[in-house]
Amino acid sequence: MTSHKTAQTMKPATAAKKLGVYLQATPAEFQEGVVSRSELNALQADPPQWLQDLRRNGPHPRPVVAAKLGVSIAGLARGGVTEPLTTEQIDALKDEQPEWLRRERATQAEVRKEAVRIKEKNAARDGQAEGPQD
């Protein structure tokens, strides 16, 4: 009995998420088909012009917008940003520095500091728990 290896495929939404692009801004043939693992790897290794343009100019999905602004996805929602943004719109927000963005960046900085503190505390505890080896 021989086994036939089938190509692993994914929905366009999954592929767009892995590529870091907004699905509705991709070409119709990308949105309507399925994407194999090898096709995804090829898109990542040698992105076509449409993918390069989307990554450079947007519109960008919420996780990318949040990362570019240095806030969480929830912080975007609290700030009233619910739609995808272009790079130009993101740059404008960075320049304007609205109150909600300053507040969310400060919150994000505190979250990061707390994560580092906890990691260091756990590392110290783990180091003490091992104790001297005889």
N, CA, C and O atoms as a Tinker XYZ file with bonds, in Angstrom:
   536  protein
     1  N      0.840000   -1.180000    0.000000    73     2
     2  CA     0.000000    0.000000    0.000000    64     1     3
     3  C      0.884000    1.241000    0.000000    63     2     4     5
     4  O      1.799000    1.358000    0.815000    81     3
     5  N      0.615000    2.141000   -0.891000    73     3     6
     6  CA     1.412000    3.367000   -0.966000    64     5     7
     7  C      0.600000    4.522000   -0.411000    63     6     8     9
     8  O     -0.619000    4.587000   -0.567000    81     7
     9  N      1.295000    5.412000    0.227000    73     7    10
    10  CA     0.603000    6.587000    0.741000    64     9    11
    11  C      0.868000    7.753000   -0.201000    63    10    12    13
    12  O      1.996000    7.982000   -0.639000    81    11
    13  N     -0.181000    8.469000   -0.494000    73    11    14
    14  CA    -0.058000    9.645000   -1.357000    64    13    15
    15  C      0.044000   10.866000   -0.471000    63    14    16    17
    16  O     -0.839000   11.142000    0.341000    81    15
    17  N      1.119000   11.582000   -0.638000    73    15    18
    18  CA     1.320000   12.780000    0.163000    64    17    19
    19  C      0.555000   13.925000   -0.480000    63    18    20    21
    20  O      0.796000   14.273000   -1.635000    81    19
    21  N     -0.367000   14.507000    0.273000    73    19    22
    22  CA    -1.130000   15.636000   -0.252000    64    21    23
    23  C     -0.519000   16.929000    0.266000    63    22    24    25
    24  O      0.007000   16.992000    1.377000    81    23
    25  N     -0.600000   17.938000   -0.554000    73    23    26
    26  CA    -0.045000   19.239000   -0.174000    64    25    27
    27  C     -0.918000   19.855000    0.919000    63    26    28    29
    28  O     -2.146000   19.847000    0.835000    81    27
    29  N     -0.267000   20.376000    1.924000    73    27    30
    30  CA    -0.983000   21.054000    2.999000    64    29    31
    31  C     -1.460000   22.398000    2.473000    63    30    32    33
    32  O     -0.670000   23.183000    1.948000    81    31
    33  N     -2.753000   22.662000    2.614000    73    31    34
    34  CA    -3.294000   23.927000    2.125000    64    33    35
    35  C     -3.932000   24.694000    3.271000    63    34    36    37
    36  O     -4.203000   24.148000    4.341000    81    35
    37  N     -4.164000   25.980000    3.014000    73    35    38
    38  CA    -4.807000   26.828000    4.020000    64    37    39
    39  C     -5.738000   27.789000    3.311000    63    38    40    41
    40  O     -5.615000   28.050000    2.114000    81    39
    41  N     -6.665000   28.303000    4.085000    73    39    42
    42  CA    -7.594000   29.295000    3.555000    64    41    43
    43  C     -6.828000   30.591000    3.291000    63    42    44    45
    44  O     -5.792000   30.844000    3.906000    81    43
    45  N     -7.343000   31.405000    2.375000    73    43    46
    46  CA    -6.678000   32.688000    2.102000    64    45    47
    47  C     -6.538000   33.565000    3.351000    63    46    48    49
    48  O     -5.543000   34.274000    3.501000    81    47
    49  N     -7.520000   33.521000    4.238000    73    47    50
    50  CA    -7.447000   34.343000    5.459000    64    49    51
    51  C     -6.252000   33.941000    6.313000    63    50    52    53
    52  O     -5.565000   34.797000    6.870000    81    51
    53  N     -6.005000   32.642000    6.414000    73    51    54
    54  CA    -4.865000   32.155000    7.191000    64    53    55
    55  C     -3.560000   32.571000    6.533000    63    54    56    57
    56  O     -2.632000   33.016000    7.208000    81    55
    57  N     -3.489000   32.426000    5.215000    73    55    58
    58  CA    -2.275000   32.810000    4.492000    64    57    59
    59  C     -2.015000   34.310000    4.632000    63    58    60    61
    60  O     -0.875000   34.726000    4.838000    81    59
    61  N     -3.068000   35.118000    4.520000    73    59    62
    62  CA    -2.909000   36.571000    4.660000    64    61    63
    63  C     -2.390000   36.921000    6.051000    63    62    64    65
    64  O     -1.535000   37.792000    6.206000    81    63
    65  N     -2.919000   36.231000    7.061000    73    63    66
    66  CA    -2.468000   36.481000    8.430000    64    65    67
    67  C     -0.990000   36.140000    8.578000    63    66    68    69
    68  O     -0.234000   36.886000    9.201000    81    67
    69  N     -0.581000   35.008000    8.001000    73    67    70
    70  CA     0.824000   34.616000    8.079000    64    69    71
    71  C      1.729000   35.578000    7.307000    63    70    72    73
    72  O      2.887000   35.777000    7.676000    81    71
    73  N      1.203000   36.169000    6.245000    73    71    74
    74  CA     1.969000   37.131000    5.455000    64    73    75
    75  C      1.926000   38.532000    6.050000    63    74    76    77
    76  O      2.690000   39.404000    5.638000    81    75
    77  N      1.028000   38.757000    7.029000    73    75    78
    78  CA     0.925000   40.070000    7.664000    64    77    79
    79  C      0.256000   41.111000    6.802000    63    78    80    81
    80  O      0.602000   42.291000    6.865000    81    79
    81  N     -0.721000   40.677000    5.977000    73    79    82
    82  CA    -1.421000   41.615000    5.104000    64    81    83
    83  C     -2.926000   41.521000    5.343000    63    82    84    85
    84  O     -3.428000   40.528000    5.870000    81    83
    85  N     -3.622000   42.567000    4.947000    73    83    86
    86  CA    -5.071000   42.656000    5.078000    64    85    87
    87  C     -5.700000   41.911000    3.903000    63    86    88    89
    88  O     -5.489000   42.286000    2.750000    81    87
    89  N     -6.469000   40.860000    4.185000    73    87    90
    90  CA    -7.006000   39.974000    3.152000    64    89    91
    91  C     -7.795000   40.725000    2.087000    63    90    92    93
    92  O     -7.616000   40.462000    0.898000    81    91
    93  N     -8.663000   41.650000    2.484000    73    91    94
    94  CA    -9.511000   42.342000    1.516000    64    93    95
    95  C     -8.711000   43.205000    0.534000    63    94    96    97
    96  O     -9.238000   43.609000   -0.502000    81    95
    97  N     -7.459000   43.486000    0.850000    73    95    98
    98  CA    -6.630000   44.299000   -0.041000    64    97    99
    99  C     -5.806000   43.438000   -1.005000    63    98   100   101
   100  O     -5.122000   43.966000   -1.882000    81    99
   101  N     -5.873000   42.117000   -0.840000    73    99   102
   102  CA    -5.111000   41.230000   -1.722000    64   101   103
   103  C     -5.848000   41.041000   -3.040000    63   102   104   105
   104  O     -7.047000   41.309000   -3.118000    81   103
   105  N     -5.147000   40.582000   -4.082000    73   103   106
   106  CA    -5.812000   40.345000   -5.374000    64   105   107
   107  C     -6.921000   39.294000   -5.259000    63   106   108   109
   108  O     -6.872000   38.425000   -4.389000    81   107
   109  N     -7.906000   39.381000   -6.131000    73   107   110
   110  CA    -9.060000   38.480000   -6.110000    64   109   111
   111  C     -8.636000   37.019000   -6.204000    63   110   112   113
   112  O     -9.189000   36.169000   -5.507000    81   111
   113  N     -7.658000   36.718000   -7.062000    73   111   114
   114  CA    -7.253000   35.312000   -7.213000    64   113   115
   115  C     -6.662000   34.756000   -5.926000    63   114   116   117
   116  O     -6.769000   33.557000   -5.667000    81   115
   117  N     -6.033000   35.616000   -5.109000    73   115   118
   118  CA    -5.512000   35.176000   -3.810000    64   117   119
   119  C     -6.672000   34.920000   -2.849000    63   118   120   121
   120  O     -6.673000   33.924000   -2.125000    81   119
   121  N     -7.657000   35.817000   -2.843000    73   119   122
   122  CA    -8.796000   35.706000   -1.923000    64   121   123
   123  C     -9.693000   34.513000   -2.230000    63   122   124   125
   124  O    -10.309000   33.953000   -1.323000    81   123
   125  N     -9.772000   34.124000   -3.480000    73   123   126
   126  CA   -10.726000   33.101000   -3.889000    64   125   127
   127  C    -10.155000   31.695000   -3.896000    63   126   128   129
   128  O    -10.921000   30.733000   -3.939000    81   127
   129  N     -8.850000   31.540000   -3.857000    73   127   130
   130  CA    -8.248000   30.218000   -3.947000    64   129   131
   131  C     -7.834000   29.681000   -2.596000    63   130   132   133
   132  O     -8.161000   30.248000   -1.554000    81   131
   133  N     -7.113000   28.581000   -2.633000    73   131   134
   134  CA    -6.473000   28.059000   -1.432000    64   133   135
   135  C     -4.973000   28.220000   -1.650000    63   134   136   137
   136  O     -4.507000   28.304000   -2.787000    81   135
   137  N     -4.234000   28.262000   -0.569000    73   135   138
   138  CA    -2.800000   28.491000   -0.649000    64   137   139
   139  C     -2.096000   27.283000   -0.044000    63   138   140   141
   140  O     -2.364000   26.904000    1.096000    81   139
   141  N     -1.205000   26.690000   -0.804000    73   139   142
   142  CA    -0.446000   25.555000   -0.285000    64   141   143
   143  C      0.722000   26.072000    0.547000    63   142   144   145
   144  O      1.100000   27.241000    0.462000    81   143
   145  N      1.271000   25.194000    1.333000    73   143   146
   146  CA     2.426000   25.555000    2.163000    64   145   147
   147  C      3.587000   25.999000    1.264000    63   146   148   149
   148  O      4.284000   26.963000    1.579000    81   147
   149  N      3.791000   25.297000    0.150000    73   147   150
   150  CA     4.893000   25.666000   -0.749000    64   149   151
   151  C      4.631000   27.022000   -1.404000    63   150   152   153
   152  O      5.565000   27.799000   -1.601000    81   151
   153  N      3.372000   27.317000   -1.745000    73   151   154
   154  CA     3.046000   28.634000   -2.305000    64   153   155
   155  C      3.293000   29.738000   -1.281000    63   154   156   157
   156  O      3.819000   30.799000   -1.619000    81   155
   157  N      2.910000   29.487000   -0.022000    73   155   158
   158  CA     3.146000   30.461000    1.042000    64   157   159
   159  C      4.643000   30.706000    1.210000    63   158   160   161
   160  O      5.084000   31.850000    1.322000    81   159
   161  N      5.419000   29.625000    1.226000    73   159   162
   162  CA     6.872000   29.770000    1.359000    64   161   163
   163  C      7.448000   30.574000    0.203000    63   162   164   165
   164  O      8.341000   31.398000    0.399000    81   163
   165  N      6.935000   30.335000   -1.010000    73   163   166
   166  CA     7.402000   31.078000   -2.176000    64   165   167
   167  C      7.042000   32.558000   -2.064000    63   166   168   169
   168  O      7.845000   33.421000   -2.418000    81   167
   169  N      5.830000   32.855000   -1.569000    73   167   170
   170  CA     5.416000   34.250000   -1.384000    64   169   171
   171  C      6.294000   34.948000   -0.350000    63   170   172   173
   172  O      6.616000   36.127000   -0.497000    81   171
   173  N      6.679000   34.218000    0.696000    73   171   174
   174  CA     7.530000   34.809000    1.725000    64   173   175
   175  C      8.963000   34.999000    1.232000    63   174   176   177
   176  O      9.605000   36.004000    1.538000    81   175
   177  N      9.452000   34.037000    0.476000    73   175   178
   178  CA    10.841000   34.091000    0.008000    64   177   179
   179  C     11.036000   35.121000   -1.101000    63   178   180   181
   180  O     12.038000   35.835000   -1.119000    81   179
   181  N     10.084000   35.196000   -2.018000    73   179   182
   182  CA    10.197000   36.113000   -3.152000    64   181   183
   183  C      8.843000   36.777000   -3.371000    63   182   184   185
   184  O      8.104000   36.393000   -4.277000    81   183
   185  N      8.509000   37.782000   -2.541000    73   183   186
   186  CA     7.170000   38.385000   -2.622000    64   185   187
   187  C      6.923000   39.089000   -3.958000    63   186   188   189
   188  O      7.773000   39.837000   -4.442000    81   187
   189  N      5.752000   38.843000   -4.546000    73   187   190
   190  CA     5.408000   39.566000   -5.776000    64   189   191
   191  C      5.176000   41.049000   -5.466000    63   190   192   193
   192  O      5.101000   41.447000   -4.303000    81   191
   193  N      5.065000   41.847000   -6.512000    73   191   194
   194  CA     4.936000   43.295000   -6.337000    64   193   195
   195  C      3.733000   43.672000   -5.484000    63   194   196   197
   196  O      3.833000   44.568000   -4.645000    81   195
   197  N      2.584000   42.999000   -5.683000    73   195   198
   198  CA     1.389000   43.354000   -4.910000    64   197   199
   199  C      1.618000   43.135000   -3.417000    63   198   200   201
   200  O      1.130000   43.910000   -2.595000    81   199
   201  N      2.355000   42.086000   -3.064000    73   199   202
   202  CA     2.636000   41.809000   -1.650000    64   201   203
   203  C      3.618000   42.833000   -1.091000    63   202   204   205
   204  O      3.450000   43.300000    0.035000    81   203
   205  N      4.628000   43.183000   -1.856000    73   203   206
   206  CA     5.574000   44.209000   -1.418000    64   205   207
   207  C      4.858000   45.540000   -1.181000    63   206   208   209
   208  O      5.108000   46.223000   -0.188000    81   207
   209  N      3.962000   45.899000   -2.108000    73   207   210
   210  CA     3.217000   47.154000   -1.974000    64   209   211
   211  C      2.322000   47.143000   -0.747000    63   210   212   213
   212  O      2.261000   48.129000   -0.012000    81   211
   213  N      1.622000   46.027000   -0.518000    73   211   214
   214  CA     0.743000   45.938000    0.653000    64   213   215
   215  C      1.537000   46.043000    1.946000    63   214   216   217
   216  O      1.126000   46.733000    2.879000    81   215
   217  N      2.660000   45.368000    2.001000    73   215   218
   218  CA     3.477000   45.422000    3.219000    64   217   219
   219  C      4.037000   46.820000    3.453000    63   218   220   221
   220  O      4.170000   47.255000    4.596000    81   219
   221  N      4.362000   47.516000    2.381000    73   219   222
   222  CA     4.950000   48.847000    2.501000    64   221   223
   223  C      3.888000   49.904000    2.805000    63   222   224   225
   224  O      4.070000   50.730000    3.699000    81   223
   225  N      2.772000   49.880000    2.057000    73   223   226
   226  CA     1.795000   50.971000    2.111000    64   225   227
   227  C      0.490000   50.642000    2.816000    63   226   228   229
   228  O     -0.236000   51.552000    3.218000    81   227
   229  N      0.178000   49.366000    2.974000    73   227   230
   230  CA    -1.091000   48.986000    3.579000    64   229   231
   231  C     -2.204000   48.960000    2.566000    63   230   232   233
   232  O     -1.937000   49.046000    1.367000    81   231
   233  N     -3.424000   48.848000    2.992000    73   231   234
   234  CA    -3.860000   48.905000    4.385000    64   233   235
   235  C     -3.354000   47.696000    5.176000    63   234   236   237
   236  O     -3.234000   46.588000    4.653000    81   235
   237  N     -3.066000   47.949000    6.443000    73   235   238
   238  CA    -2.498000   46.928000    7.318000    64   237   239
   239  C     -3.571000   46.375000    8.253000    63   238   240   241
   240  O     -4.454000   47.117000    8.685000    81   239
   241  N     -3.505000   45.069000    8.572000    73   239   242
   242  CA    -4.436000   44.490000    9.542000    64   241   243
   243  C     -4.115000   44.990000   10.955000    63   242   244   245
   244  O     -3.030000   45.511000   11.212000    81   243
   245  N     -5.072000   44.823000   11.857000    73   243   246
   246  CA    -4.918000   45.340000   13.226000    64   245   247
   247  C     -3.633000   44.916000   13.928000    63   246   248   249
   248  O     -2.997000   45.760000   14.558000    81   247
   249  N     -3.214000   43.641000   13.853000    73   247   250
   250  CA    -1.961000   43.302000   14.557000    64   249   251
   251  C     -0.761000   44.095000   14.049000    63   250   252   253
   252  O      0.114000   44.461000   14.834000    81   251
   253  N     -0.712000   44.359000   12.760000    73   251   254
   254  CA     0.400000   45.128000   12.187000    64   253   255
   255  C      0.288000   46.591000   12.613000    63   254   256   257
   256  O      1.290000   47.212000   12.966000    81   255
   257  N     -0.926000   47.141000   12.581000    73   255   258
   258  CA    -1.139000   48.531000   13.011000    64   257   259
   259  C     -0.720000   48.687000   14.472000    63   258   260   261
   260  O     -0.025000   49.637000   14.831000    81   259
   261  N     -1.154000   47.739000   15.310000    73   259   262
   262  CA    -0.816000   47.803000   16.736000    64   261   263
   263  C      0.697000   47.759000   16.935000    63   262   264   265
   264  O      1.244000   48.527000   17.727000    81   263
   265  N      1.368000   46.864000   16.218000    73   263   266
   266  CA     2.820000   46.751000   16.360000    64   265   267
   267  C      3.522000   48.026000   15.898000    63   266   268   269
   268  O      4.460000   48.485000   16.549000    81   267
   269  N      3.079000   48.596000   14.790000    73   267   270
   270  CA     3.706000   49.815000   14.268000    64   269   271
   271  C      3.502000   50.999000   15.217000    63   270   272   273
   272  O      4.348000   51.890000   15.298000    81   271
   273  N      2.371000   51.001000   15.933000    73   271   274
   274  CA     2.096000   52.093000   16.870000    64   273   275
   275  C      2.636000   51.808000   18.276000    63   274   276   277
   276  O      2.671000   52.705000   19.118000    81   275
   277  N      3.053000   50.575000   18.530000    73   275   278
   278  CA     3.585000   50.221000   19.844000    64   277   279
   279  C      2.520000   50.078000   20.907000    63   278   280   281
   280  O      2.750000   50.391000   22.076000    81   279
   281  N      1.336000   49.597000   20.497000    73   279   282
   282  CA     0.233000   49.391000   21.441000    64   281   283
   283  C     -0.340000   47.996000   21.227000    63   282   284   285
   284  O      0.048000   47.289000   20.297000    81   283
   285  N     -1.266000   47.609000   22.095000    73   283   286
   286  CA    -1.935000   46.325000   21.942000    64   285   287
   287  C     -3.129000   46.470000   21.000000    63   286   288   289
   288  O     -3.566000   47.582000   20.702000    81   287
   289  N     -3.647000   45.342000   20.539000    73   287   290
   290  CA    -4.837000   45.370000   19.692000    64   289   291
   291  C     -6.017000   45.933000   20.488000    63   290   292   293
   292  O     -6.828000   46.688000   19.952000    81   291
   293  N     -6.108000   45.569000   21.754000    73   291   294
   294  CA    -7.171000   46.116000   22.606000    64   293   295
   295  C     -7.001000   47.626000   22.763000    63   294   296   297
   296  O     -7.986000   48.362000   22.818000    81   295
   297  N     -5.758000   48.084000   22.835000    73   295   298
   298  CA    -5.486000   49.515000   22.924000    64   297   299
   299  C     -5.962000   50.259000   21.693000    63   298   300   301
   300  O     -6.440000   51.389000   21.789000    81   299
   301  N     -5.831000   49.620000   20.523000    73   299   302
   302  CA    -6.361000   50.225000   19.296000    64   301   303
   303  C     -7.865000   50.416000   19.419000    63   302   304   305
   304  O     -8.403000   51.477000   19.104000    81   303
   305  N     -8.531000   49.364000   19.884000    73   303   306
   306  CA    -9.994000   49.438000   20.017000    64   305   307
   307  C    -10.389000   50.524000   21.012000    63   306   308   309
   308  O    -11.326000   51.283000   20.766000    81   307
   309  N     -9.674000   50.598000   22.138000    73   307   310
   310  CA    -9.977000   51.646000   23.124000    64   309   311
   311  C     -9.764000   53.032000   22.527000    63   310   312   313
   312  O    -10.447000   53.988000   22.897000    81   311
   313  N     -8.809000   53.136000   21.598000    73   311   314
   314  CA    -8.538000   54.414000   20.944000    64   313   315
   315  C     -9.483000   54.701000   19.791000    63   314   316   317
   316  O     -9.391000   55.753000   19.159000    81   315
   317  N    -10.396000   53.769000   19.509000    73   315   318
   318  CA   -11.368000   53.980000   18.443000    64   317   319
   319  C    -10.893000   53.576000   17.061000    63   318   320   321
   320  O    -11.554000   53.876000   16.067000    81   319
   321  N     -9.746000   52.892000   16.984000    73   319   322
   322  CA    -9.226000   52.450000   15.694000    64   321   323
   323  C     -9.734000   51.028000   15.445000    63   322   324   325
   324  O     -9.246000   50.069000   16.043000    81   323
   325  N    -10.706000   50.908000   14.568000    73   323   326
   326  CA   -11.290000   49.592000   14.287000    64   325   327
   327  C    -11.090000   49.168000   12.846000    63   326   328   329
   328  O    -11.311000   48.005000   12.510000    81   327
   329  N    -10.678000   50.086000   11.993000    73   327   330
   330  CA   -10.483000   49.796000   10.568000    64   329   331
   331  C     -8.999000   49.632000   10.271000    63   330   332   333
   332  O     -8.155000   50.143000   11.007000    81   331
   333  N     -8.680000   48.921000    9.196000    73   331   334
   334  CA    -7.273000   48.840000    8.782000    64   333   335
   335  C     -6.762000   50.233000    8.425000    63   334   336   337
   336  O     -7.517000   51.076000    7.940000    81   335
   337  N     -5.487000   50.461000    8.669000    73   335   338
   338  CA    -4.883000   51.759000    8.372000    64   337   339
   339  C     -3.749000   51.599000    7.371000    63   338   340   341
   340  O     -3.092000   50.559000    7.315000    81   339
   341  N     -3.535000   52.637000    6.590000    73   339   342
   342  CA    -2.396000   52.657000    5.677000    64   341   343
   343  C     -1.163000   53.126000    6.438000    63   342   344   345
   344  O     -1.271000   53.648000    7.547000    81   343
   345  N     -0.016000   52.942000    5.848000    73   343   346
   346  CA     1.228000   53.407000    6.461000    64   345   347
   347  C      1.175000   54.924000    6.664000    63   346   348   349
   348  O      1.646000   55.437000    7.679000    81   347
   349  N      0.607000   55.627000    5.704000    73   347   350
   350  CA     0.482000   57.083000    5.805000    64   349   351
   351  C     -0.375000   57.479000    7.018000    63   350   352   353
   352  O     -0.034000   58.410000    7.746000    81   351
   353  N     -1.488000   56.764000    7.226000    73   351   354
   354  CA    -2.348000   57.065000    8.378000    64   353   355
   355  C     -1.644000   56.736000    9.694000    63   354   356   357
   356  O     -1.796000   57.463000   10.675000    81   355
   357  N     -0.883000   55.656000    9.718000    73   355   358
   358  CA    -0.141000   55.281000   10.923000    64   357   359
   359  C      0.904000   56.344000   11.239000    63   358   360   361
   360  O      1.058000   56.751000   12.390000    81   359
   361  N      1.625000   56.792000   10.206000    73   359   362
   362  CA     2.633000   57.840000   10.406000    64   361   363
   363  C      1.995000   59.129000   10.908000    63   362   364   365
   364  O      2.571000   59.822000   11.747000    81   363
   365  N      0.797000   59.457000   10.394000    73   363   366
   366  CA     0.090000   60.660000   10.846000    64   365   367
   367  C     -0.271000   60.544000   12.327000    63   366   368   369
   368  O     -0.143000   61.512000   13.076000    81   367
   369  N     -0.717000   59.367000   12.745000    73   367   370
   370  CA    -1.038000   59.163000   14.168000    64   369   371
   371  C      0.213000   59.302000   15.028000    63   370   372   373
   372  O      0.164000   59.890000   16.108000    81   371
   373  N      1.326000   58.766000   14.556000    73   371   374
   374  CA     2.585000   58.891000   15.302000    64   373   375
   375  C      2.979000   60.357000   15.449000    63   374   376   377
   376  O      3.462000   60.778000   16.501000    81   375
   377  N      2.770000   61.125000   14.390000    73   375   378
   378  CA     3.118000   62.549000   14.430000    64   377   379
   379  C      2.181000   63.327000   15.341000    63   378   380   381
   380  O      2.625000   64.194000   16.093000    81   379
   381  N      0.883000   63.022000   15.279000    73   379   382
   382  CA    -0.115000   63.739000   16.080000    64   381   383
   383  C     -0.012000   63.406000   17.561000    63   382   384   385
   384  O     -0.270000   64.260000   18.409000    81   383
   385  N      0.363000   62.170000   17.877000    73   383   386
   386  CA     0.437000   61.714000   19.264000    64   385   387
   387  C     -0.841000   62.035000   20.048000    63   386   388   389
   388  O     -0.773000   62.735000   21.058000    81   387
   389  N     -2.011000   61.536000   19.602000    73   387   390
   390  CA    -3.228000   61.812000   20.371000    64   389   391
   391  C     -3.121000   61.234000   21.781000    63   390   392   393
   392  O     -2.315000   60.339000   22.038000    81   391
   393  N     -3.931000   61.750000   22.672000    73   391   394
   394  CA    -3.892000   61.339000   24.085000    64   393   395
   395  C     -4.031000   59.826000   24.233000    63   394   396   397
   396  O     -3.287000   59.212000   24.997000    81   395
   397  N     -4.966000   59.222000   23.518000    73   395   398
   398  CA    -5.174000   57.782000   23.669000    64   397   399
   399  C     -3.917000   57.004000   23.282000    63   398   400   401
   400  O     -3.611000   55.985000   23.901000    81   399
   401  N     -3.186000   57.468000   22.266000    73   399   402
   402  CA    -1.968000   56.770000   21.834000    64   401   403
   403  C     -0.885000   56.891000   22.891000    63   402   404   405
   404  O     -0.203000   55.910000   23.188000    81   403
   405  N     -0.714000   58.071000   23.463000    73   403   406
   406  CA     0.281000   58.246000   24.536000    64   405   407
   407  C     -0.057000   57.352000   25.716000    63   406   408   409
   408  O      0.820000   56.705000   26.289000    81   407
   409  N     -1.331000   57.318000   26.076000    73   407   410
   410  CA    -1.783000   56.508000   27.214000    64   409   411
   411  C     -1.558000   55.012000   26.946000    63   410   412   413
   412  O     -1.070000   54.290000   27.815000    81   411
   413  N     -1.913000   54.560000   25.757000    73   411   414
   414  CA    -1.766000   53.137000   25.422000    64   413   415
   415  C     -0.302000   52.727000   25.311000    63   414   416   417
   416  O      0.055000   51.609000   25.683000    81   415
   417  N      0.545000   53.613000   24.806000    73   415   418
   418  CA     1.980000   53.306000   24.749000    64   417   419
   419  C      2.560000   53.195000   26.160000    63   418   420   421
   420  O      3.392000   52.328000   26.427000    81   419
   421  N      2.122000   54.061000   27.048000    73   419   422
   422  CA     2.583000   53.997000   28.439000    64   421   423
   423  C      2.127000   52.693000   29.087000    63   422   424   425
   424  O      2.891000   52.047000   29.804000    81   423
   425  N      0.886000   52.317000   28.832000    73   423   426
   426  CA     0.360000   51.057000   29.364000    64   425   427
   427  C      1.178000   49.888000   28.833000    63   426   428   429
   428  O      1.543000   48.984000   29.585000    81   427
   429  N      1.462000   49.911000   27.546000    73   427   430
   430  CA     2.232000   48.826000   26.922000    64   429   431
   431  C      3.635000   48.756000   27.508000    63   430   432   433
   432  O      4.165000   47.664000   27.710000    81   431
   433  N      4.240000   49.902000   27.784000    73   431   434
   434  CA     5.570000   49.932000   28.387000    64   433   435
   435  C      5.541000   49.314000   29.779000    63   434   436   437
   436  O      6.450000   48.572000   30.152000    81   435
   437  N      4.500000   49.619000   30.547000    73   435   438
   438  CA     4.354000   49.031000   31.883000    64   437   439
   439  C      4.182000   47.519000   31.804000    63   438   440   441
   440  O      4.757000   46.780000   32.603000    81   439
   441  N      3.398000   47.065000   30.849000    73   439   442
   442  CA     3.182000   45.623000   30.668000    64   441   443
   443  C      4.518000   44.938000   30.362000    63   442   444   445
   444  O      4.816000   43.879000   30.914000    81   443
   445  N      5.309000   45.538000   29.492000    73   443   446
   446  CA     6.610000   44.955000   29.142000    64   445   447
   447  C      7.550000   44.927000   30.350000    63   446   448   449
   448  O      8.244000   43.937000   30.581000    81   447
   449  N      7.567000   46.019000   31.116000    73   447   450
   450  CA     8.424000   46.068000   32.303000    64   449   451
   451  C      8.012000   44.988000   33.297000    63   450   452   453
   452  O      8.865000   44.326000   33.889000    81   451
   453  N      6.712000   44.811000   33.479000    73   451   454
   454  CA     6.217000   43.795000   34.412000    64   453   455
   455  C      6.578000   42.398000   33.923000    63   454   456   457
   456  O      6.936000   41.538000   34.728000    81   455
   457  N      6.492000   42.159000   32.624000    73   455   458
   458  CA     6.850000   40.846000   32.074000    64   457   459
   459  C      8.331000   40.550000   32.320000    63   458   460   461
   460  O      8.692000   39.421000   32.653000    81   459
   461  N      9.191000   41.564000   32.157000    73   459   462
   462  CA    10.625000   41.385000   32.411000    64   461   463
   463  C     10.857000   41.114000   33.890000    63   462   464   465
   464  O     11.656000   40.246000   34.242000    81   463
   465  N     10.164000   41.849000   34.761000    73   463   466
   466  CA    10.320000   41.654000   36.211000    64   465   467
   467  C      9.937000   40.237000   36.602000    63   466   468   469
   468  O     10.648000   39.594000   37.374000    81   467
   469  N      8.832000   39.749000   36.082000    73   467   470
   470  CA     8.368000   38.393000   36.407000    64   469   471
   471  C      9.337000   37.347000   35.875000    63   470   472   473
   472  O      9.621000   36.358000   36.551000    81   471
   473  N      9.848000   37.563000   34.662000    73   471   474
   474  CA    10.801000   36.625000   34.078000    64   473   475
   475  C     12.067000   36.551000   34.926000    63   474   476   477
   476  O     12.587000   35.466000   35.187000    81   475
   477  N     12.557000   37.713000   35.353000    73   475   478
   478  CA    13.759000   37.740000   36.186000    64   477   479
   479  C     13.505000   37.092000   37.539000    63   478   480   481
   480  O     14.360000   36.372000   38.056000    81   479
   481  N     12.345000   37.341000   38.107000    73   479   482
   482  CA    11.979000   36.738000   39.397000    64   481   483
   483  C     11.931000   35.214000   39.270000    63   482   484   485
   484  O     12.445000   34.497000   40.128000    81   483
   485  N     11.314000   34.731000   38.200000    73   483   486
   486  CA    11.225000   33.290000   37.986000    64   485   487
   487  C     12.597000   32.674000   37.746000    63   486   488   489
   488  O     12.874000   31.572000   38.220000    81   487
   489  N     13.458000   33.378000   37.011000    73   487   490
   490  CA    14.802000   32.876000   36.746000    64   489   491
   491  C     15.597000   32.792000   38.046000    63   490   492   493
   492  O     16.320000   31.824000   38.281000    81   491
   493  N     15.456000   33.816000   38.887000    73   491   494
   494  CA    16.156000   33.813000   40.175000    64   493   495
   495  C     15.640000   32.674000   41.053000    63   494   496   497
   496  O     16.422000   31.984000   41.707000    81   495
   497  N     14.339000   32.486000   41.064000    73   495   498
   498  CA    13.735000   31.429000   41.873000    64   497   499
   499  C     14.197000   30.059000   41.377000    63   498   500   501
   500  O     14.535000   29.188000   42.179000    81   499
   501  N     14.211000   29.870000   40.067000    73   499   502
   502  CA    14.652000   28.595000   39.495000    64   501   503
   503  C     16.113000   28.336000   39.804000    63   502   504   505
   504  O     16.509000   27.200000   40.064000    81   503
   505  N     16.908000   29.383000   39.776000    73   503   506
   506  CA    18.335000   29.239000   40.100000    64   505   507
   507  C     18.550000   28.851000   41.546000    63   506   508   509
   508  O     19.435000   28.045000   41.832000    81   507
   509  N     17.754000   29.408000   42.490000    73   507   510
   510  CA    17.855000   29.077000   43.894000    64   509   511
   511  C     17.326000   27.671000   44.169000    63   510   512   513
   512  O     17.848000   26.960000   45.027000    81   511
   513  N     16.300000   27.283000   43.443000    73   511   514
   514  CA    15.689000   25.973000   43.672000    64   513   515
   515  C     16.655000   24.855000   43.320000    63   514   516   517
   516  O     16.628000   23.797000   43.948000    81   515
   517  N     17.504000   25.069000   42.332000    73   515   518
   518  CA    18.458000   24.040000   41.938000    64   517   519
   519  C     19.522000   23.867000   43.008000    63   518   520   521
   520  O     19.960000   22.751000   43.286000    81   519
   521  N     19.931000   24.966000   43.598000    73   519   522
   522  CA    20.921000   24.910000   44.663000    64   521   523
   523  C     22.256000   24.378000   44.197000    63   522   524   525
   524  O     22.435000   24.071000   43.018000    81   523
   525  N     23.195000   24.268000   45.125000    73   523   526
   526  CA    24.533000   23.769000   44.757000    64   525   527
   527  C     24.459000   22.278000   44.423000    63   526   528   529
   528  O     23.729000   21.521000   45.062000    81   527
   529  N     25.209000   21.884000   43.436000    73   527   530
   530  CA    25.266000   20.471000   43.030000    64   529   531
   531  C     26.514000   19.844000   43.619000    63   530   532   533
   532  O     27.623000   20.313000   43.362000    81   531
   533  N     26.354000   18.800000   44.398000    73   531   534
   534  CA    27.510000   18.118000   45.011000    64   533   535
   535  C     27.894000   16.901000   44.224000    63   534   536
   536  O     28.841000   16.204000   44.587000    81   535
